[in-house]
Amino acid sequence: MEGGATLTADQKLDFTGLDLARPWRINGGAGSLESKPLFSVRRGTPIVMAIDNRTAFVQPFHVHGHSFRLLHPLDDGWENYFLDTVQIPERRKLHIAFMADNPGRWLISSTVLERFDLGVWTWFEVT
């Protein structure tokens, strides 16, 4: 993903809570450091990520180790402030952008501890 990256459909975050037996999943599964990262990029790579909350609940979303900009829904710019956490309204999709400039393994997670404990997190790697 050198030279800038827009994540593909299988790399976007998709919060789904439709299976009552296994509520609160990201991309159909629970978070695990044993799984491959959501993405792996070189330091300095710009990232644009779609976050699709298909649940009936607001989802607080946090990117560890990085600050991001919230992109406008009509692709006409971004907010002029940086965030590390954003509330994603129910049944809405948001887009964020950030520079992957902090090397290491980083979580992307819910800030609701019960959801985090059930696996609403994933990770990415900056090399």
N, C-alpha and C positions, 0 to 999 in steps of 0.2 A: 504494500500500500504506500509506496513512495510517491512523493510529489503531491500529496493531498489525497484525501479519500472520502468518498461518500459510501457509506456502508450499504451492502446489497440487502435484498429483502430477507435473506436468511441470517443476516447479521444485525438487523434492527431489533430493538427491544420490544417485545410484545407481552404486555401484562395480561394474562387471562386468568379468570377465576370461575370458569364455567363448569368445571367438574367438582361437584359437591363433595365427592370422596377425597379429592386432592385439591383443595382450594389454593389459590395464590401460587401461580407458576409463572416463570419467565420462559418464553419460547418453548412451552410445553413441558418443561422439567424444573427440577429444583436445583439450586446452586450447589456446585461442587468444585473444589480446587483440583479434583482428579480429572474433570472434563477439560476439553481444549478451551482456550480463551475465546470470548466472543470475537475478538480480533487481536492481532499482534502487529504492531507498527514500529517503525524507526522513530527515534526521538525527533521532534520538530514537524511531525506529520499533522496537517490540519484534518480534523474529523468532523463530519456532519452526521448526526444520528437522529433517526426517527424513533419516537417512543409512543407506542400505540397502547392505550389503556382501554381494553375492551371489557372491563368490568363495570359494575353498577356503583362503584365506589371511587372516591377521590384517591389517587395514589401519590404519596410523596416519594420523590425519586432523588437520590443523592449520588454524585460522582465523586469518588474518593481521589484525592491527590491532584485534582485539576479544577479549574474554574471554567465555566462555559457561558456562552451568550444564548439567550432564547431568541430563536428566529421567528420573524413575523409569519403568520399563517399564509399570507398571500405572496410569499417570497419577495417582499419589497424591503428587506433590511432586517435589522436585529435591534434588540433593546440595547441601550447605551450603557448598561451596567453588567457586571459579572455576577454569576450565581454559582453555587455548588449544589444547591437543592432547589427543586421546583415541584409544585403541586400540579399533577396532571388530572384535569377534570374527568369525571366518568364518561366513558364512551367517546373520548377525544384523542387526537394524535397531536403531539407537539414535536418540534424539531429543535435540536440544539447544535451548537458548533463550538469546538474547542481545539486548542493546539495541544497535541500530545507531547508535552515538553518535560515531563517528569518521569524518568526511567523507573521501571519496576512493574510489579503486578498490582493492579488496582481494582477494587470492587466498584460495582454499580449496584445500588441496593435500595430497598424500601427503608424508610426511616421508622416504620411501624414495627416494633420489635417482634410482635407475634407473627407478622408476615415474613420478616427476615428469618426468624427461626424455622418457618415452614419452607424456606428455600427461595424467597423472592430476592434473589441476588445472582449476579454473574460477575465475571471478571474479564479484564483485558490486560494486555501486556505492552509496555513501551520499552524498546531495546535501544 
